């Protein structure tokens, strides 16, 4: 159903038509996360590692929000592909209401558990106050992320891929201005530091939610009303939870595994923690294109599977990989070559820079495996095969990534680079496993579209 300003999604849709705007959106979103790191690095170095610790917990919250958001992307794409437009308003309303309630509950839980989280992560005394402050403010407003995640999935599946780019650009400006005001500008006298940066982030996210909701109504994409939930569509909600739980479980177990690795790194000292935080800032840029390509292919795959065009969906995923893999490897190599200079943006500590150089070399292998994972896992979810990626994730994260990371990094003494070697082992082997599953077409017949009444 073509509307002004959106893109018709079918087997002929060029990848870059969807991936281009998403790439820019993710680039801007990465800048939004990383501008805090850059600006804080000139304010207080302990604050950088502290926010890195806090963001690990924030990512866990986002993963839980994605239980419904991921299911929304799969269900909306397949139902639109099947041209079952009469049910869309009910799906939109259900997704937003459920995620809002979930968001409010999780925000309260994470704030209440803040001291226990710090103990679990072994956060140093220097970093602990900063981390706790950031979680109380940004985590307390986590429900804003819950709503924005669902709204973005709805709009993307309807072909409005550019709105995320423009909204993210706007909140980048708000965030940068807010950070400057609190750290160096007119509000510097308040000496709020990390608290000021957190407030800027929350204000930016609030404005993004408002903008997305306004766009949703202006473009007449659909309507949100509680009357669409009468009678309550319990069967549809159960279906969405069944889709979202394994998907979120896969991401949750990955984040728990990364959190456990972070606890190892925290025990290696503040230089190791900061090296990880700075390198993750640079790494986030290397993975943007493969992520955008995977997200775009997920939407296209969902539409094709919903329309019954499974062979077109099968070929389309391999076509995506031929584009995303070389670009991802090239970006990771550029990162490794230039990191001796780019790390100096954040610090002059020669020990951190030396650790960072080793990490960035290992990351070439991490990104290769991650590109495989993002491409095929996203496509499997879009096709309705959401259980297998979860099982593969649990087994490889803990059986390979954690075991190899601990053995090489802690037992053999390679430090933070050894932890990244464990991650590379996990990503590469798991990526080959999910690619083989797609290649053998084990996902056929798992579509979530039902012609019956939900």
VODODO-547316 format. One record per residue (C-alpha): x, y, z; residue in three letters. Coordinates in steps of 0.1 Angstrom, whole numbers, padded with zeros to 4 digits. Layout:
BEGIN
+-------+-------+-------+-----+
|     X |     Y |     Z |   r |
+-------+-------+-------+-----+
|     X |     Y |     Z | Ala |
...
+-------+-------+-------+-----+
This chain:
BEGIN
+-------+-------+-------+-----+
|     X |     Y |     Z |   r |
+-------+-------+-------+-----+
|  0000 |  0000 |  0000 | Unk |
|  0019 |  0030 | -0013 | Unk |
|  0017 |  0063 |  0005 | Unk |
|  0035 |  0096 | -0001 | Unk |
|  0070 |  0095 |  0012 | Unk |
|  0072 |  0058 |  0020 | Unk |
|  0089 |  0029 |  0001 | Unk |
|  0071 | -0001 | -0015 | Unk |
|  0087 | -0032 | -0001 | Unk |
|  0089 | -0063 | -0022 | Unk |
|  0115 | -0086 | -0039 | Unk |
|  0125 | -0057 | -0063 | Unk |
|  0133 | -0032 | -0035 | Unk |
|  0170 | -0022 | -0038 | Unk |
|  0188 | -0029 | -0005 | Unk |
|  0203 |  0005 | -0003 | Unk |
|  0169 |  0022 | -0006 | Unk |
|  0162 |  0009 |  0029 | Unk |
|  0197 |  0004 |  0042 | Unk |
|  0209 |  0039 |  0032 | Unk |
|  0186 |  0058 |  0056 | Unk |
|  0191 |  0032 |  0083 | Unk |
|  0229 |  0034 |  0080 | Unk |
|  0227 |  0072 |  0085 | Unk |
|  0202 |  0067 |  0114 | Unk |
|  0225 |  0042 |  0131 | Unk |
|  0255 |  0064 |  0125 | Unk |
|  0237 |  0093 |  0141 | Unk |
|  0225 |  0071 |  0169 | Unk |
|  0260 |  0058 |  0175 | Unk |
|  0272 |  0094 |  0176 | Unk |
|  0245 |  0101 |  0202 | Unk |
|  0258 |  0074 |  0224 | Unk |
|  0295 |  0082 |  0218 | Unk |
|  0293 |  0120 |  0221 | Unk |
|  0288 |  0114 |  0258 | Unk |
|  0321 |  0094 |  0259 | Unk |
|  0340 |  0121 |  0240 | Unk |
|  0327 |  0150 |  0260 | Unk |
|  0331 |  0132 |  0293 | Unk |
|  0366 |  0121 |  0285 | Unk |
|  0376 |  0158 |  0287 | Unk |
|  0357 |  0162 |  0320 | Unk |
|  0366 |  0132 |  0341 | Unk |
|  0382 |  0100 |  0329 | Unk |
|  0366 |  0079 |  0356 | Unk |
|  0332 |  0092 |  0343 | Unk |
|  0339 |  0076 |  0309 | Unk |
|  0344 |  0041 |  0323 | Unk |
|  0315 |  0046 |  0346 | Unk |
|  0291 |  0055 |  0318 | Unk |
|  0305 |  0025 |  0298 | Unk |
|  0295 |  0002 |  0328 | Unk |
|  0261 |  0019 |  0330 | Unk |
|  0254 |  0016 |  0293 | Unk |
|  0260 | -0022 |  0295 | Unk |
|  0231 | -0023 |  0319 | Unk |
|  0211 |  0001 |  0297 | Unk |
|  0215 | -0023 |  0268 | Unk |
|  0201 | -0051 |  0289 | Unk |
|  0170 | -0029 |  0295 | Unk |
|  0167 | -0022 |  0258 | Unk |
|  0169 | -0060 |  0251 | Unk |
|  0139 | -0066 |  0274 | Unk |
|  0120 | -0038 |  0256 | Unk |
|  0127 | -0056 |  0223 | Unk |
|  0106 | -0086 |  0234 | Unk |
|  0076 | -0067 |  0219 | Unk |
|  0095 | -0044 |  0195 | Unk |
|  0111 | -0074 |  0177 | Unk |
|  0078 | -0092 |  0176 | Unk |
|  0062 | -0061 |  0162 | Unk |
|  0087 | -0059 |  0133 | Unk |
|  0080 | -0095 |  0124 | Unk |
|  0042 | -0094 |  0127 | Unk |
|  0038 | -0061 |  0110 | Unk |
|  0061 | -0069 |  0081 | Unk |
|  0044 | -0103 |  0075 | Unk |
|  0008 | -0090 |  0078 | Unk |
|  0016 | -0061 |  0055 | Unk |
|  0032 | -0086 |  0030 | Unk |
|  0000 | -0106 |  0032 | Unk |
| -0020 | -0074 |  0027 | Unk |
| -0040 | -0080 |  0059 | Unk |
| -0044 | -0042 |  0065 | Unk |
| -0076 | -0046 |  0086 | Unk |
| -0056 | -0058 |  0117 | Unk |
| -0029 | -0032 |  0117 | Unk |
| -0044 | -0007 |  0141 | Unk |
| -0049 | -0034 |  0167 | Unk |
| -0013 | -0046 |  0163 | Unk |
|  0000 | -0010 |  0166 | Unk |
| -0020 | -0003 |  0197 | Unk |
| -0012 | -0036 |  0214 | Unk |
|  0025 | -0032 |  0208 | Unk |
|  0027 |  0003 |  0221 | Unk |
|  0005 | -0002 |  0252 | Unk |
|  0022 | -0034 |  0263 | Unk |
|  0057 | -0020 |  0258 | Unk |
|  0049 |  0012 |  0277 | Unk |
|  0036 | -0008 |  0307 | Unk |
|  0067 | -0031 |  0305 | Unk |
|  0089 |  0000 |  0302 | Unk |
|  0075 |  0016 |  0333 | Unk |
|  0079 | -0016 |  0353 | Unk |
|  0115 | -0023 |  0342 | Unk |
|  0126 |  0013 |  0348 | Unk |
|  0114 |  0009 |  0384 | Unk |
|  0131 | -0025 |  0388 | Unk |
|  0165 | -0013 |  0374 | Unk |
|  0166 |  0017 |  0396 | Unk |
|  0158 | -0004 |  0427 | Unk |
|  0185 | -0029 |  0418 | Unk |
|  0211 | -0003 |  0411 | Unk |
|  0234 | -0010 |  0441 | Unk |
|  0233 | -0047 |  0435 | Unk |
|  0242 | -0042 |  0399 | Unk |
|  0273 | -0022 |  0409 | Unk |
|  0283 | -0050 |  0433 | Unk |
|  0279 | -0077 |  0406 | Unk |
|  0300 | -0057 |  0381 | Unk |
|  0327 | -0050 |  0406 | Unk |
|  0326 | -0014 |  0397 | Unk |
|  0356 |  0005 |  0413 | Unk |
|  0349 |  0030 |  0441 | Unk |
|  0360 |  0059 |  0417 | Unk |
|  0335 |  0050 |  0391 | Unk |
|  0306 |  0037 |  0412 | Unk |
|  0289 |  0071 |  0420 | Unk |
|  0290 |  0081 |  0383 | Unk |
|  0275 |  0048 |  0372 | Unk |
|  0247 |  0048 |  0397 | Unk |
|  0237 |  0084 |  0389 | Unk |
|  0235 |  0076 |  0352 | Unk |
|  0214 |  0045 |  0357 | Unk |
|  0190 |  0063 |  0381 | Unk |
|  0183 |  0091 |  0356 | Unk |
|  0185 |  0074 |  0322 | Unk |
|  0172 |  0040 |  0335 | Unk |
|  0144 |  0057 |  0353 | Unk |
|  0132 |  0072 |  0320 | Unk |
|  0138 |  0039 |  0302 | Unk |
|  0101 |  0037 |  0292 | Unk |
|  0108 |  0063 |  0266 | Unk |
|  0130 |  0039 |  0248 | Unk |
|  0103 |  0012 |  0251 | Unk |
|  0079 |  0034 |  0232 | Unk |
|  0103 |  0048 |  0206 | Unk |
|  0116 |  0012 |  0197 | Unk |
|  0081 |  0001 |  0189 | Unk |
|  0072 |  0032 |  0169 | Unk |
|  0104 |  0029 |  0148 | Unk |
|  0097 | -0007 |  0140 | Unk |
|  0062 |  0002 |  0129 | Unk |
|  0073 |  0031 |  0107 | Unk |
|  0102 |  0011 |  0091 | Unk |
|  0079 | -0018 |  0082 | Unk |
|  0056 |  0006 |  0065 | Unk |
|  0084 |  0019 |  0044 | Unk |
|  0092 |  0051 |  0063 | Unk |
|  0129 |  0044 |  0068 | Unk |
|  0141 |  0080 |  0067 | Unk |
|  0121 |  0092 |  0097 | Unk |
|  0145 |  0074 |  0121 | Unk |
|  0174 |  0092 |  0105 | Unk |
|  0159 |  0127 |  0109 | Unk |
|  0147 |  0121 |  0144 | Unk |
|  0181 |  0108 |  0154 | Unk |
|  0197 |  0138 |  0138 | Unk |
|  0175 |  0161 |  0159 | Unk |
|  0181 |  0144 |  0192 | Unk |
|  0219 |  0144 |  0185 | Unk |
|  0217 |  0182 |  0183 | Unk |
|  0197 |  0184 |  0215 | Unk |
|  0220 |  0160 |  0233 | Unk |
|  0252 |  0178 |  0223 | Unk |
|  0239 |  0212 |  0232 | Unk |
|  0226 |  0198 |  0266 | Unk |
|  0260 |  0181 |  0273 | Unk |
|  0278 |  0213 |  0265 | Unk |
|  0256 |  0234 |  0287 | Unk |
|  0261 |  0211 |  0317 | Unk |
|  0298 |  0203 |  0313 | Unk |
|  0313 |  0235 |  0299 | Unk |
|  0285 |  0261 |  0293 | Unk |
|  0260 |  0281 |  0313 | Unk |
|  0251 |  0253 |  0337 | Unk |
|  0287 |  0243 |  0345 | Unk |
|  0285 |  0261 |  0379 | Unk |
|  0260 |  0234 |  0390 | Unk |
|  0288 |  0208 |  0387 | Unk |
|  0263 |  0181 |  0377 | Unk |
|  0288 |  0163 |  0353 | Unk |
|  0274 |  0128 |  0346 | Unk |
|  0239 |  0138 |  0359 | Unk |
|  0238 |  0166 |  0334 | Unk |
|  0248 |  0143 |  0305 | Unk |
|  0221 |  0119 |  0317 | Unk |
|  0194 |  0146 |  0318 | Unk |
|  0204 |  0157 |  0282 | Unk |
|  0199 |  0121 |  0270 | Unk |
|  0165 |  0118 |  0286 | Unk |
|  0153 |  0151 |  0272 | Unk |
|  0165 |  0141 |  0237 | Unk |
|  0147 |  0108 |  0240 | Unk |
|  0114 |  0124 |  0251 | Unk |
|  0115 |  0147 |  0221 | Unk |
|  0121 |  0117 |  0198 | Unk |
|  0091 |  0099 |  0211 | Unk |
|  0069 |  0130 |  0205 | Unk |
|  0083 |  0134 |  0170 | Unk |
|  0076 |  0097 |  0161 | Unk |
|  0040 |  0098 |  0173 | Unk |
|  0033 |  0130 |  0155 | Unk |
|  0048 |  0115 |  0123 | Unk |
|  0027 |  0084 |  0127 | Unk |
| -0005 |  0104 |  0127 | Unk |
|  0005 |  0130 |  0101 | Unk |
|  0013 |  0102 |  0076 | Unk |
| -0019 |  0084 |  0085 | Unk |
|  0001 |  0052 |  0090 | Unk |
| -0026 |  0041 |  0115 | Unk |
| -0043 |  0049 |  0147 | Unk |
| -0037 |  0041 |  0184 | Unk |
| -0067 |  0037 |  0206 | Unk |
| -0076 |  0014 |  0235 | Unk |
| -0109 |  0006 |  0217 | Unk |
| -0089 | -0016 |  0194 | Unk |
| -0081 | -0038 |  0224 | Unk |
| -0117 | -0045 |  0231 | Unk |
| -0121 | -0075 |  0233 | Unk |
| -0085 | -0079 |  0243 | Unk |
| -0065 | -0098 |  0216 | Unk |
| -0049 | -0123 |  0240 | Unk |
| -0041 | -0148 |  0212 | Unk |
| -0022 | -0121 |  0193 | Unk |
| -0003 | -0110 |  0224 | Unk |
|  0007 | -0146 |  0231 | Unk |
|  0018 | -0150 |  0196 | Unk |
|  0039 | -0119 |  0198 | Unk |
|  0054 | -0129 |  0231 | Unk |
|  0063 | -0163 |  0217 | Unk |
|  0081 | -0145 |  0189 | Unk |
|  0097 | -0119 |  0211 | Unk |
|  0108 | -0139 |  0241 | Unk |
|  0133 | -0162 |  0222 | Unk |
|  0146 | -0131 |  0202 | Unk |
|  0150 | -0111 |  0234 | Unk |
|  0163 | -0141 |  0252 | Unk |
|  0191 | -0145 |  0226 | Unk |
|  0200 | -0108 |  0231 | Unk |
|  0196 | -0110 |  0268 | Unk |
|  0219 | -0140 |  0272 | Unk |
|  0244 | -0123 |  0249 | Unk |
|  0243 | -0091 |  0271 | Unk |
|  0246 | -0112 |  0303 | Unk |
|  0276 | -0129 |  0288 | Unk |
|  0291 | -0096 |  0279 | Unk |
|  0284 | -0083 |  0314 | Unk |
|  0302 | -0113 |  0329 | Unk |
|  0332 | -0106 |  0306 | Unk |
|  0330 | -0069 |  0318 | Unk |
|  0333 | -0081 |  0354 | Unk |
|  0366 | -0099 |  0344 | Unk |
|  0378 | -0067 |  0327 | Unk |
|  0369 | -0045 |  0358 | Unk |
|  0392 | -0068 |  0378 | Unk |
|  0420 | -0059 |  0354 | Unk |
|  0421 | -0023 |  0364 | Unk |
|  0407 |  0011 |  0353 | Unk |
|  0430 |  0013 |  0322 | Unk |
|  0415 | -0020 |  0309 | Unk |
|  0380 | -0007 |  0315 | Unk |
|  0386 |  0026 |  0297 | Unk |
|  0404 |  0008 |  0268 | Unk |
|  0373 | -0013 |  0263 | Unk |
|  0350 |  0017 |  0265 | Unk |
|  0371 |  0037 |  0240 | Unk |
|  0375 |  0008 |  0216 | Unk |
|  0337 |  0000 |  0217 | Unk |
|  0332 |  0036 |  0207 | Unk |
|  0353 |  0030 |  0176 | Unk |
|  0340 | -0005 |  0170 | Unk |
|  0304 |  0008 |  0169 | Unk |
|  0312 |  0026 |  0137 | Unk |
|  0326 | -0005 |  0120 | Unk |
|  0294 | -0025 |  0125 | Unk |
|  0270 |  0001 |  0114 | Unk |
|  0267 | -0009 |  0077 | Unk |
|  0262 | -0046 |  0084 | Unk |
|  0236 | -0038 |  0110 | Unk |
|  0217 | -0015 |  0086 | Unk |
|  0219 | -0041 |  0059 | Unk |
|  0206 | -0068 |  0083 | Unk |
|  0177 | -0046 |  0095 | Unk |
|  0167 | -0038 |  0059 | Unk |
|  0169 | -0075 |  0049 | Unk |
|  0148 | -0084 |  0079 | Unk |
|  0120 | -0061 |  0068 | Unk |
|  0122 | -0073 |  0031 | Unk |
|  0123 | -0109 |  0042 | Unk |
|  0092 | -0104 |  0065 | Unk |
|  0073 | -0089 |  0036 | Unk |
|  0083 | -0117 |  0012 | Unk |
|  0076 | -0145 |  0036 | Unk |
|  0042 | -0130 |  0045 | Unk |
|  0034 | -0128 |  0007 | Unk |
|  0045 | -0165 |  0003 | Unk |
|  0076 | -0156 | -0018 | Unk |
|  0100 | -0179 |  0001 | Unk |
|  0124 | -0186 | -0027 | Unk |
|  0129 | -0148 | -0033 | Unk |
|  0135 | -0144 |  0004 | Unk |
|  0161 | -0172 |  0004 | Unk |
|  0181 | -0156 | -0024 | Unk |
|  0178 | -0121 | -0011 | Unk |
|  0196 | -0128 |  0022 | Unk |
|  0227 | -0142 |  0004 | Unk |
|  0227 | -0112 | -0019 | Unk |
|  0228 | -0089 |  0012 | Unk |
|  0258 | -0108 |  0026 | Unk |
|  0278 | -0102 | -0006 | Unk |
|  0274 | -0065 | -0001 | Unk |
|  0277 | -0062 |  0037 | Unk |
|  0306 | -0085 |  0044 | Unk |
|  0334 | -0068 |  0024 | Unk |
|  0324 | -0034 |  0036 | Unk |
|  0323 | -0045 |  0072 | Unk |
|  0357 | -0061 |  0070 | Unk |
|  0371 | -0030 |  0053 | Unk |
|  0358 | -0008 |  0080 | Unk |
|  0372 | -0030 |  0108 | Unk |
|  0406 | -0030 |  0091 | Unk |
|  0406 |  0008 |  0088 | Unk |
|  0397 |  0010 |  0125 | Unk |
|  0427 | -0012 |  0133 | Unk |
|  0451 |  0008 |  0112 | Unk |
|  0440 |  0042 |  0125 | Unk |
|  0433 |  0034 |  0161 | Unk |
|  0467 |  0047 |  0172 | Unk |
|  0455 |  0081 |  0162 | Unk |
|  0418 |  0079 |  0168 | Unk |
|  0422 |  0067 |  0204 | Unk |
|  0441 |  0099 |  0211 | Unk |
|  0408 |  0117 |  0207 | Unk |
|  0398 |  0102 |  0241 | Unk |
|  0431 |  0099 |  0260 | Unk |
|  0469 |  0104 |  0261 | Unk |
|  0474 |  0074 |  0284 | Unk |
|  0499 |  0053 |  0264 | Unk |
|  0490 |  0021 |  0282 | Unk |
|  0453 |  0025 |  0272 | Unk |
|  0464 |  0032 |  0236 | Unk |
|  0486 |  0001 |  0236 | Unk |
|  0457 | -0021 |  0249 | Unk |
|  0434 | -0005 |  0223 | Unk |
|  0457 | -0014 |  0194 | Unk |
|  0456 | -0050 |  0203 | Unk |
|  0418 | -0050 |  0208 | Unk |
|  0412 | -0034 |  0174 | Unk |
|  0432 | -0061 |  0156 | Unk |
|  0412 | -0089 |  0173 | Unk |
|  0380 | -0070 |  0164 | Unk |
|  0385 | -0076 |  0127 | Unk |
|  0376 | -0112 |  0134 | Unk |
|  0348 | -0102 |  0158 | Unk |
|  0331 | -0080 |  0131 | Unk |
|  0334 | -0108 |  0104 | Unk |
|  0315 | -0132 |  0126 | Unk |
|  0291 | -0105 |  0138 | Unk |
|  0282 | -0096 |  0101 | Unk |
|  0272 | -0133 |  0095 | Unk |
|  0252 | -0134 |  0127 | Unk |
|  0233 | -0101 |  0121 | Unk |
|  0224 | -0110 |  0086 | Unk |
|  0211 | -0145 |  0091 | Unk |
|  0197 | -0142 |  0126 | Unk |
|  0176 | -0111 |  0115 | Unk |
|  0164 | -0130 |  0085 | Unk |
|  0155 | -0162 |  0105 | Unk |
|  0135 | -0140 |  0129 | Unk |
|  0117 | -0123 |  0100 | Unk |
|  0108 | -0158 |  0086 | Unk |
|  0094 | -0169 |  0120 | Unk |
|  0123 | -0192 |  0129 | Unk |
|  0131 | -0175 |  0162 | Unk |
|  0139 | -0205 |  0184 | Unk |
|  0171 | -0217 |  0167 | Unk |
|  0190 | -0184 |  0170 | Unk |
|  0183 | -0184 |  0207 | Unk |
|  0196 | -0219 |  0212 | Unk |
|  0227 | -0212 |  0191 | Unk |
|  0233 | -0180 |  0210 | Unk |
|  0231 | -0196 |  0245 | Unk |
|  0254 | -0225 |  0235 | Unk |
|  0280 | -0204 |  0217 | Unk |
|  0280 | -0174 |  0241 | Unk |
|  0287 | -0193 |  0272 | Unk |
|  0302 | -0225 |  0258 | Unk |
|  0327 | -0207 |  0235 | Unk |
|  0329 | -0170 |  0241 | Unk |
|  0330 | -0170 |  0279 | Unk |
|  0352 | -0201 |  0281 | Unk |
|  0377 | -0190 |  0256 | Unk |
|  0377 | -0154 |  0269 | Unk |
|  0383 | -0164 |  0305 | Unk |
|  0410 | -0190 |  0295 | Unk |
|  0429 | -0167 |  0272 | Unk |
|  0423 | -0133 |  0290 | Unk |
|  0425 | -0143 |  0326 | Unk |
|  0442 | -0177 |  0329 | Unk |
|  0468 | -0172 |  0302 | Unk |
|  0471 | -0135 |  0311 | Unk |
|  0464 | -0118 |  0277 | Unk |
|  0441 | -0094 |  0295 | Unk |
|  0414 | -0074 |  0278 | Unk |
|  0426 | -0085 |  0243 | Unk |
|  0421 | -0122 |  0254 | Unk |
|  0385 | -0114 |  0263 | Unk |
|  0379 | -0101 |  0228 | Unk |
|  0395 | -0133 |  0214 | Unk |
|  0367 | -0152 |  0232 | Unk |
|  0341 | -0129 |  0216 | Unk |
|  0356 | -0134 |  0181 | Unk |
|  0355 | -0172 |  0186 | Unk |
|  0318 | -0170 |  0196 | Unk |
|  0308 | -0147 |  0167 | Unk |
|  0326 | -0166 |  0139 | Unk |
|  0314 | -0201 |  0149 | Unk |
|  0279 | -0190 |  0157 | Unk |
|  0277 | -0171 |  0124 | Unk |
|  0286 | -0202 |  0104 | Unk |
|  0260 | -0222 |  0123 | Unk |
|  0231 | -0199 |  0116 | Unk |
|  0242 | -0194 |  0079 | Unk |
|  0241 | -0232 |  0075 | Unk |
|  0206 | -0233 |  0090 | Unk |
|  0194 | -0207 |  0065 | Unk |
|  0211 | -0225 |  0037 | Unk |
|  0194 | -0258 |  0044 | Unk |
|  0160 | -0239 |  0045 | Unk |
|  0151 | -0251 |  0080 | Unk |
|  0130 | -0220 |  0084 | Unk |
|  0104 | -0229 |  0058 | Unk |
|  0068 | -0232 |  0071 | Unk |
|  0074 | -0211 |  0102 | Unk |
|  0055 | -0180 |  0090 | Unk |
|  0035 | -0162 |  0118 | Unk |
|  0007 | -0150 |  0095 | Unk |
| -0027 | -0165 |  0104 | Unk |
| -0057 | -0160 |  0082 | Unk |
| -0079 | -0169 |  0112 | Unk |
| -0092 | -0144 |  0138 | Unk |
| -0066 | -0136 |  0164 | Unk |
+-------+-------+-------+-----+
